[in-house]
Structures are given as C-alpha cells and as structure tokens.
Amino acid sequence: MGSGPESALDHACFRRLCSELGAIDILQRLVELFGTQTPELLAAMRSAVDEARPGSVIEAAHKLKGSCLTLGAHHVAELCQELELLVGGGSRERATELVDRIETAYQQAHAALLAEVRSR
C-alpha cells in the first residue's frame, strides 16, 4: 500500500457505503464525525500507552478500528489491529511507534475521505 491519501482508502468499500446510505448528507456527517472524534481517540490512545494502561489502549484501538473498517480506511484498521495484538500480548515495545503510524495513516485516510465526499 502506498503512502498517499489515495491508497489510504479502499474506494470500493467507500462506494459501497455511499450506495447503502443513499444520501450524501449522511455520508458527509460520518466523515465529519470521523474527523472530529478520531483526534480525541488518538490522544486517549497515546495517553494510555504513556501511562501503561493496556486495557484503555486496546479499547481505543478497537473503537477506531471499527470506524475505519466502516469507512474503508483499512490501513488504519490494520495498524489498530496490530496495536491491539501487541498490547494484548503484554508488550508495550513499539506501541508509541504504532500510535504515531496510526495517526499518520488516519490523516491520510481523512484527507482521502474528504476528497471523496467533495467529489460527490
């Protein structure tokens, strides 16, 4: 998967969601919520990693993974899954690095989602 915003989004999944929702305003609202709620979730995830609260890390990663799978941001979801497995297995090694990667991937996915919504 490339590093640009276009590869950050599964376009077929996004088109399917558009078709299922049937209304652009609902889709715009979902993307808006993703844009406003995810930074708070990332901050909570980072704080939980820093404070060695594995349950909170897993909870935040799982919640974000679900949102990403719904919207077609599969790369972010994969990274969240990796973080869940890492921390769930008792390791904090690389957790901060993974949160950094999740944040970067989220920014790319959000940019791609915004571009998709604007093009409709």
SULHUSUL-V63571 format. One line per field, one symbol per residue. ss: DSSP state (H for helix, E for strand, - for the rest). burial: + if it has 9 or more other C-alpha atoms within 8 Angstrom, else -. A space follows every 10 residues. Layout:
ss->???
burial->???
//
This chain:
ss->----HHHH-- HHHHHHHHHH H--HHHHHHH HHHHHHHHHH HHHHHHHHHH ---HHHHHHH HHHHHHHHHH H--HHHHHHH HHHHHHHH-- ----HHHHHH HHHHHHHHHH HHHHHHHH--
burial->----+-++++ --++--++-- +--+--++-- +-+++--+-- ++-+++-++- --++-+++-+ ++-++++++- ++++++++++ +-++-+++-- -+--++-++- +++-++-+++ ++++--+---
//
